[in-house]
Amino acid sequence: MPMPRCNHQSLVLLTPQDKKLRCRHCDLTIDEQELADGYCPECYEVYGVRRRDFEQLEPQDNGKAQYRCEECGIIIKW
């Protein structure tokens, strides 16, 4: 059965990502703005420990604009 074709008529511009941080202990990836009180919420919830050891991830957009089709969900880089 062939997949239906989409003409991508309903595009939404995706904004550049915020700074992403990854916990060095549990590998949770989170936006810097979502980080409550500077500690990993996953480590605190699971282990009861307030770990503040993160590595900063580099954005992977390479300076290209990204769009998402509202109809089929595909990401288009331009």
MMTF fields as JSON, N, C-alpha, C and O atoms, coordinates in Angstrom:
{
  "mmtfVersion": "1.0.0",
  "mmtfProducer": "UNKNOWN",
  "numBonds": 311,
  "numAtoms": 312,
  "numGroups": 78,
  "numChains": 1,
  "numModels": 1,
  "chainsPerModel": [1],
  "groupsPerChain": [78],
  "chainIdList": ["A"],
  "bondAtomList": [4, 2, 8, 6, 12, 10, 16, 14, 20, 18, 24, 22, 28, 26, 32, 30, 36, 34, 40, 38, 44, 42, 48, 46, 52, 50, 56, 54, 60, 58, 64, 62, 68, 66, 72, 70, 76, 74, 80, 78, 84, 82, 88, 86, 92, 90, 96, 94, 100, 98, 104, 102, 108, 106, 112, 110, 116, 114, 120, 118, 124, 122, 128, 126, 132, 130, 136, 134, 140, 138, 144, 142, 148, 146, 152, 150, 156, 154, 160, 158, 164, 162, 168, 166, 172, 170, 176, 174, 180, 178, 184, 182, 188, 186, 192, 190, 196, 194, 200, 198, 204, 202, 208, 206, 212, 210, 216, 214, 220, 218, 224, 222, 228, 226, 232, 230, 236, 234, 240, 238, 244, 242, 248, 246, 252, 250, 256, 254, 260, 258, 264, 262, 268, 266, 272, 270, 276, 274, 280, 278, 284, 282, 288, 286, 292, 290, 296, 294, 300, 298, 304, 302, 308, 306],
  "bondOrderList": [1, 1, 1, 1, 1, 1, 1, 1, 1, 1, 1, 1, 1, 1, 1, 1, 1, 1, 1, 1, 1, 1, 1, 1, 1, 1, 1, 1, 1, 1, 1, 1, 1, 1, 1, 1, 1, 1, 1, 1, 1, 1, 1, 1, 1, 1, 1, 1, 1, 1, 1, 1, 1, 1, 1, 1, 1, 1, 1, 1, 1, 1, 1, 1, 1, 1, 1, 1, 1, 1, 1, 1, 1, 1, 1, 1, 1],
  "groupList": [{"groupName": "MET", "atomNameList": ["N", "CA", "C", "O"], "elementList": ["N", "C", "C", "O"], "formalChargeList": [0, 0, 0, 0], "bondAtomList": [1, 0, 2, 1, 3, 2], "bondOrderList": [1, 1, 2], "singleLetterCode": "M", "chemCompType": "L-PEPTIDE LINKING"}, {"groupName": "PRO", "atomNameList": ["N", "CA", "C", "O"], "elementList": ["N", "C", "C", "O"], "formalChargeList": [0, 0, 0, 0], "bondAtomList": [1, 0, 2, 1, 3, 2], "bondOrderList": [1, 1, 2], "singleLetterCode": "P", "chemCompType": "L-PEPTIDE LINKING"}, {"groupName": "ARG", "atomNameList": ["N", "CA", "C", "O"], "elementList": ["N", "C", "C", "O"], "formalChargeList": [0, 0, 0, 0], "bondAtomList": [1, 0, 2, 1, 3, 2], "bondOrderList": [1, 1, 2], "singleLetterCode": "R", "chemCompType": "L-PEPTIDE LINKING"}, {"groupName": "CYS", "atomNameList": ["N", "CA", "C", "O"], "elementList": ["N", "C", "C", "O"], "formalChargeList": [0, 0, 0, 0], "bondAtomList": [1, 0, 2, 1, 3, 2], "bondOrderList": [1, 1, 2], "singleLetterCode": "C", "chemCompType": "L-PEPTIDE LINKING"}, {"groupName": "ASN", "atomNameList": ["N", "CA", "C", "O"], "elementList": ["N", "C", "C", "O"], "formalChargeList": [0, 0, 0, 0], "bondAtomList": [1, 0, 2, 1, 3, 2], "bondOrderList": [1, 1, 2], "singleLetterCode": "N", "chemCompType": "L-PEPTIDE LINKING"}, {"groupName": "HIS", "atomNameList": ["N", "CA", "C", "O"], "elementList": ["N", "C", "C", "O"], "formalChargeList": [0, 0, 0, 0], "bondAtomList": [1, 0, 2, 1, 3, 2], "bondOrderList": [1, 1, 2], "singleLetterCode": "H", "chemCompType": "L-PEPTIDE LINKING"}, {"groupName": "GLN", "atomNameList": ["N", "CA", "C", "O"], "elementList": ["N", "C", "C", "O"], "formalChargeList": [0, 0, 0, 0], "bondAtomList": [1, 0, 2, 1, 3, 2], "bondOrderList": [1, 1, 2], "singleLetterCode": "Q", "chemCompType": "L-PEPTIDE LINKING"}, {"groupName": "SER", "atomNameList": ["N", "CA", "C", "O"], "elementList": ["N", "C", "C", "O"], "formalChargeList": [0, 0, 0, 0], "bondAtomList": [1, 0, 2, 1, 3, 2], "bondOrderList": [1, 1, 2], "singleLetterCode": "S", "chemCompType": "L-PEPTIDE LINKING"}, {"groupName": "LEU", "atomNameList": ["N", "CA", "C", "O"], "elementList": ["N", "C", "C", "O"], "formalChargeList": [0, 0, 0, 0], "bondAtomList": [1, 0, 2, 1, 3, 2], "bondOrderList": [1, 1, 2], "singleLetterCode": "L", "chemCompType": "L-PEPTIDE LINKING"}, {"groupName": "VAL", "atomNameList": ["N", "CA", "C", "O"], "elementList": ["N", "C", "C", "O"], "formalChargeList": [0, 0, 0, 0], "bondAtomList": [1, 0, 2, 1, 3, 2], "bondOrderList": [1, 1, 2], "singleLetterCode": "V", "chemCompType": "L-PEPTIDE LINKING"}, {"groupName": "THR", "atomNameList": ["N", "CA", "C", "O"], "elementList": ["N", "C", "C", "O"], "formalChargeList": [0, 0, 0, 0], "bondAtomList": [1, 0, 2, 1, 3, 2], "bondOrderList": [1, 1, 2], "singleLetterCode": "T", "chemCompType": "L-PEPTIDE LINKING"}, {"groupName": "ASP", "atomNameList": ["N", "CA", "C", "O"], "elementList": ["N", "C", "C", "O"], "formalChargeList": [0, 0, 0, 0], "bondAtomList": [1, 0, 2, 1, 3, 2], "bondOrderList": [1, 1, 2], "singleLetterCode": "D", "chemCompType": "L-PEPTIDE LINKING"}, {"groupName": "LYS", "atomNameList": ["N", "CA", "C", "O"], "elementList": ["N", "C", "C", "O"], "formalChargeList": [0, 0, 0, 0], "bondAtomList": [1, 0, 2, 1, 3, 2], "bondOrderList": [1, 1, 2], "singleLetterCode": "K", "chemCompType": "L-PEPTIDE LINKING"}, {"groupName": "ILE", "atomNameList": ["N", "CA", "C", "O"], "elementList": ["N", "C", "C", "O"], "formalChargeList": [0, 0, 0, 0], "bondAtomList": [1, 0, 2, 1, 3, 2], "bondOrderList": [1, 1, 2], "singleLetterCode": "I", "chemCompType": "L-PEPTIDE LINKING"}, {"groupName": "GLU", "atomNameList": ["N", "CA", "C", "O"], "elementList": ["N", "C", "C", "O"], "formalChargeList": [0, 0, 0, 0], "bondAtomList": [1, 0, 2, 1, 3, 2], "bondOrderList": [1, 1, 2], "singleLetterCode": "E", "chemCompType": "L-PEPTIDE LINKING"}, {"groupName": "ALA", "atomNameList": ["N", "CA", "C", "O"], "elementList": ["N", "C", "C", "O"], "formalChargeList": [0, 0, 0, 0], "bondAtomList": [1, 0, 2, 1, 3, 2], "bondOrderList": [1, 1, 2], "singleLetterCode": "A", "chemCompType": "L-PEPTIDE LINKING"}, {"groupName": "GLY", "atomNameList": ["N", "CA", "C", "O"], "elementList": ["N", "C", "C", "O"], "formalChargeList": [0, 0, 0, 0], "bondAtomList": [1, 0, 2, 1, 3, 2], "bondOrderList": [1, 1, 2], "singleLetterCode": "G", "chemCompType": "PEPTIDE LINKING"}, {"groupName": "TYR", "atomNameList": ["N", "CA", "C", "O"], "elementList": ["N", "C", "C", "O"], "formalChargeList": [0, 0, 0, 0], "bondAtomList": [1, 0, 2, 1, 3, 2], "bondOrderList": [1, 1, 2], "singleLetterCode": "Y", "chemCompType": "L-PEPTIDE LINKING"}, {"groupName": "PHE", "atomNameList": ["N", "CA", "C", "O"], "elementList": ["N", "C", "C", "O"], "formalChargeList": [0, 0, 0, 0], "bondAtomList": [1, 0, 2, 1, 3, 2], "bondOrderList": [1, 1, 2], "singleLetterCode": "F", "chemCompType": "L-PEPTIDE LINKING"}, {"groupName": "TRP", "atomNameList": ["N", "CA", "C", "O"], "elementList": ["N", "C", "C", "O"], "formalChargeList": [0, 0, 0, 0], "bondAtomList": [1, 0, 2, 1, 3, 2], "bondOrderList": [1, 1, 2], "singleLetterCode": "W", "chemCompType": "L-PEPTIDE LINKING"}],
  "groupTypeList": [0, 1, 0, 1, 2, 3, 4, 5, 6, 7, 8, 9, 8, 8, 10, 1, 6, 11, 12, 12, 8, 2, 3, 2, 5, 3, 11, 8, 10, 13, 11, 14, 6, 14, 8, 15, 11, 16, 17, 3, 1, 14, 3, 17, 14, 9, 17, 16, 9, 2, 2, 2, 11, 18, 14, 6, 8, 14, 1, 6, 11, 4, 16, 12, 15, 6, 17, 2, 3, 14, 14, 3, 16, 13, 13, 13, 12, 19],
  "groupIdList": [1, 2, 3, 4, 5, 6, 7, 8, 9, 10, 11, 12, 13, 14, 15, 16, 17, 18, 19, 20, 21, 22, 23, 24, 25, 26, 27, 28, 29, 30, 31, 32, 33, 34, 35, 36, 37, 38, 39, 40, 41, 42, 43, 44, 45, 46, 47, 48, 49, 50, 51, 52, 53, 54, 55, 56, 57, 58, 59, 60, 61, 62, 63, 64, 65, 66, 67, 68, 69, 70, 71, 72, 73, 74, 75, 76, 77, 78],
  "secStructList": [7, 7, 7, 7, 7, 7, 7, 7, 7, 1, 3, 3, 3, 3, 7, 7, 7, 7, 7, 3, 3, 3, 3, 6, 6, 6, 7, 7, 3, 3, 3, 4, 4, 4, 7, 1, 6, 6, 1, 7, 2, 2, 2, 2, 2, 2, 2, 1, 7, 7, 7, 7, 7, 3, 3, 3, 3, 7, 7, 7, 7, 6, 6, 7, 7, 3, 3, 3, 3, 6, 6, 6, 7, 7, 3, 3, 3, 7],
  "xCoordList": [0.846, 0.0, 0.889, 1.672, 0.789, 1.635, 1.232, 0.066, 2.253, 1.991, 1.335, 1.679, 0.405, -0.207, 0.835, 1.705, 0.741, 1.697, 1.243, 0.047, 2.191, 1.897, 2.598, 3.767, 1.89, 2.469, 3.112, 3.625, 3.086, 3.703, 3.24, 4.06, 1.935, 1.357, 1.221, 1.028, 1.318, 1.09, 2.367, 2.48, 3.333, 4.631, 4.697, 4.119, 5.419, 5.645, 7.149, 7.869, 7.63, 9.05, 9.409, 8.765, 10.427, 10.89, 11.976, 12.909, 11.86, 12.846, 14.096, 14.025, 15.248, 16.472, 16.312, 15.613, 16.962, 16.85, 17.574, 18.581, 17.036, 17.719, 18.933, 19.126, 19.748, 20.884, 20.382, 19.511, 20.937, 20.577, 21.709, 22.888, 21.328, 22.278, 21.965, 20.805, 23.02, 22.83, 23.486, 24.652, 22.722, 23.228, 24.297, 24.074, 25.433, 26.523, 26.256, 26.997, 25.204, 24.901, 23.773, 23.913, 22.644, 21.478, 21.219, 20.323, 21.991, 21.871, 20.583, 20.234, 19.868, 18.697, 19.137, 20.101, 18.441, 18.697, 17.567, 16.394, 17.923, 16.94, 17.374, 18.569, 16.398, 16.708, 17.247, 16.805, 18.193, 18.775, 17.706, 17.781, 16.717, 15.654, 14.729, 14.097, 14.641, 13.765, 14.429, 13.782, 15.709, 16.466, 16.064, 16.378, 15.374, 14.875, 15.981, 16.555, 16.269, 17.239, 18.623, 19.415, 18.942, 20.278, 20.636, 21.785, 19.71, 20.024, 19.144, 18.092, 19.596, 18.892, 17.609, 17.669, 16.449, 15.19, 15.036, 14.392, 15.615, 15.525, 16.318, 15.813, 17.543, 18.37, 17.726, 17.776, 17.121, 16.489, 15.254, 15.034, 14.451, 13.233, 13.546, 12.915, 14.511, 14.81, 15.716, 15.465, 16.787, 17.796, 17.77, 18.414, 17.031, 16.998, 18.257, 18.526, 19.051, 20.323, 20.223, 19.746, 20.675, 20.663, 21.992, 22.922, 22.066, 23.308, 23.292, 22.279, 24.442, 24.586, 25.689, 26.276, 25.97, 27.058, 26.48, 25.976, 26.556, 25.977, 27.04, 28.046, 26.795, 27.602, 26.689, 25.521, 27.229, 26.439, 26.512, 27.594, 25.357, 25.284, 25.251, 24.625, 25.92, 25.956, 24.711, 24.286, 24.114, 22.964, 23.394, 24.529, 22.487, 22.813, 22.08, 21.792, 21.773, 21.007, 21.889, 21.38, 23.192, 24.152, 23.748, 24.103, 23.024, 22.654, 21.526, 21.249, 20.878, 19.79, 18.454, 18.28, 17.511, 16.154, 15.482, 15.712, 14.646, 13.927, 12.429, 11.956, 11.702, 10.25, 9.662, 10.26, 8.483, 7.763, 6.429, 5.707, 6.114, 4.832, 3.757, 3.88, 2.716, 1.614, 0.794, 0.13, 0.833, 0.039, 0.702, 0.05, 1.997, 2.641, 3.722, 4.159, 4.171, 5.142, 6.595, 7.479, 6.879, 8.258, 8.982, 8.374, 10.289, 11.125, 11.883, 12.538, 11.78, 12.456, 13.506, 13.194, 14.755, 15.847, 16.089, 16.168, 16.209, 16.372, 17.58, 17.885],
  "yCoordList": [-1.183, 0.0, 1.243, 1.429, 2.1, 3.293, 4.322, 4.439, 5.072, 6.131, 7.322, 7.637, 7.979, 9.168, 10.279, 10.443, 11.016, 12.099, 13.373, 13.653, 14.132, 15.395, 16.509, 16.378, 17.596, 18.727, 19.747, 20.768, 19.474, 20.333, 21.789, 22.703, 21.989, 23.321, 24.062, 25.278, 23.354, 23.955, 23.831, 22.937, 24.746, 24.685, 25.641, 26.727, 25.204, 26.021, 26.161, 25.162, 27.39, 27.639, 27.215, 27.642, 26.381, 25.942, 26.892, 27.192, 27.36, 28.29, 27.53, 26.338, 28.211, 27.547, 27.036, 27.639, 25.928, 25.31, 26.127, 26.779, 26.075, 26.669, 25.813, 24.734, 26.32, 25.531, 24.244, 24.259, 23.14, 21.836, 21.354, 21.516, 20.767, 20.195, 18.717, 18.31, 17.909, 16.481, 16.134, 16.451, 15.479, 15.049, 13.98, 13.031, 14.122, 13.163, 11.845, 10.878, 11.801, 10.591, 9.78, 8.57, 10.431, 9.676, 9.925, 9.306, 10.825, 11.153, 11.884, 11.943, 12.441, 13.259, 14.475, 15.145, 14.767, 15.963, 16.938, 16.58, 18.194, 19.18, 20.566, 20.846, 21.44, 22.834, 23.508, 23.216, 24.402, 25.118, 25.899, 26.018, 26.429, 27.204, 26.337, 26.841, 25.047, 24.14, 23.584, 22.909, 23.864, 23.308, 23.996, 25.167, 23.276, 23.84, 23.859, 22.818, 25.012, 25.171, 24.629, 24.412, 24.403, 24.013, 22.552, 22.183, 21.706, 20.288, 19.446, 19.892, 18.226, 17.317, 16.807, 16.162, 17.081, 16.627, 15.103, 14.533, 14.448, 12.989, 12.312, 11.399, 12.753, 12.181, 12.438, 11.589, 13.613, 13.926, 13.047, 12.552, 12.859, 12.06, 10.577, 9.932, 10.041, 8.611, 8.259, 7.288, 9.069, 8.723, 9.607, 9.293, 10.702, 11.624, 12.447, 12.983, 12.56, 13.279, 14.482, 14.357, 15.642, 16.863, 17.0, 17.638, 16.393, 16.424, 17.631, 17.95, 18.294, 19.508, 19.355, 20.348, 18.139, 17.843, 17.625, 16.545, 18.667, 18.634, 18.92, 19.575, 18.414, 18.81, 19.565, 19.212, 20.603, 21.409, 20.787, 20.453, 20.629, 20.066, 21.194, 22.23, 20.985, 21.982, 21.857, 20.741, 22.979, 22.905, 22.288, 22.472, 21.558, 20.838, 21.39, 20.643, 22.681, 23.219, 23.672, 23.872, 23.841, 24.224, 25.505, 25.678, 26.395, 27.665, 27.6, 28.595, 26.463, 26.318, 26.491, 26.091, 27.096, 27.209, 25.845, 25.075, 25.556, 24.288, 24.554, 25.431, 23.781, 23.874, 22.495, 21.477, 22.469, 21.214, 21.313, 22.301, 20.279, 20.217, 19.805, 18.769, 20.603, 20.308, 19.104, 18.467, 18.787, 17.68, 16.328, 15.409, 16.195, 14.884, 14.806, 13.709, 15.97, 15.972, 15.951, 15.948, 15.937, 15.888, 17.206, 18.277, 17.103, 18.278, 18.593, 17.727, 19.851, 20.289, 21.326, 22.32, 21.093, 22.048, 22.828, 22.253, 24.15, 25.0, 25.869, 26.663],
  "zCoordList": [0.0, 0.0, 0.0, 0.932, -1.022, -1.09, -0.038, 0.34, 0.426, 1.401, 0.703, -0.436, 1.371, 0.765, 0.617, 1.473, -0.444, -0.709, -0.009, 0.073, 0.488, 1.152, 0.384, 0.021, 0.138, -0.577, 0.353, -0.103, 1.657, 2.676, 2.535, 2.45, 2.51, 2.36, 3.689, 3.701, 4.789, 6.094, 6.938, 7.776, 6.704, 7.368, 8.557, 8.538, 9.596, 10.786, 10.964, 10.96, 11.121, 11.35, 12.771, 13.729, 12.909, 14.224, 14.694, 13.95, 15.917, 16.468, 16.885, 17.183, 16.908, 17.359, 18.778, 19.593, 19.067, 20.38, 21.437, 21.163, 22.657, 23.793, 24.122, 23.562, 25.044, 25.49, 26.118, 26.988, 25.67, 26.212, 27.114, 26.8, 28.226, 29.162, 29.337, 29.292, 29.541, 29.795, 31.123, 31.356, 31.988, 33.288, 33.068, 32.317, 33.703, 33.551, 34.283, 34.105, 35.104, 35.869, 35.248, 35.067, 34.913, 34.408, 32.921, 32.346, 32.282, 30.852, 30.485, 29.306, 31.459, 31.161, 30.36, 30.731, 29.262, 28.47, 28.731, 28.627, 29.078, 29.507, 29.053, 28.96, 28.767, 28.456, 29.703, 30.815, 29.522, 30.655, 31.426, 32.649, 30.709, 31.352, 32.203, 33.132, 31.903, 32.646, 33.898, 34.698, 34.069, 35.186, 36.479, 36.689, 37.338, 38.593, 39.645, 39.967, 40.165, 41.255, 40.931, 41.848, 39.661, 39.265, 39.439, 39.193, 39.849, 39.991, 39.07, 38.612, 38.812, 37.898, 38.546, 39.592, 37.949, 38.543, 38.515, 39.395, 37.525, 37.42, 38.541, 39.194, 38.762, 39.834, 41.194, 42.084, 41.346, 42.625, 42.857, 43.963, 41.8, 41.941, 42.17, 43.008, 41.433, 41.501, 42.681, 43.395, 42.883, 43.887, 45.131, 46.133, 45.069, 46.205, 46.348, 47.423, 45.264, 45.283, 44.342, 43.214, 44.812, 43.988, 43.264, 43.756, 42.094, 41.296, 40.374, 39.753, 40.3, 39.485, 38.444, 38.012, 38.045, 37.116, 35.717, 35.407, 34.87, 33.531, 32.48, 32.751, 31.273, 30.126, 29.165, 28.999, 28.538, 27.606, 26.229, 25.747, 25.595, 24.249, 23.228, 23.452, 22.122, 21.052, 20.183, 19.883, 19.772, 18.859, 17.534, 17.095, 16.904, 15.677, 14.462, 13.527, 14.461, 13.327, 12.171, 11.069, 12.38, 11.339, 10.61, 9.444, 11.259, 10.67, 9.649, 8.978, 9.519, 8.549, 9.25, 10.401, 8.533, 9.058, 8.984, 8.052, 9.985, 9.993, 10.041, 10.764, 9.259, 9.206, 9.479, 9.132, 10.104, 10.317, 9.589, 9.721, 8.823, 8.124, 9.124, 9.777, 9.243, 10.161, 9.709, 10.528, 8.428, 7.891, 8.152, 8.647, 7.823, 7.919, 8.994, 9.341, 9.539, 10.628, 10.196, 11.053, 8.905, 8.441, 8.794, 8.798, 9.089, 9.354, 8.061, 7.48, 7.627, 6.4, 6.777, 7.431, 6.363, 6.604, 5.341, 4.255, 5.471, 4.308, 4.461, 3.572]
}
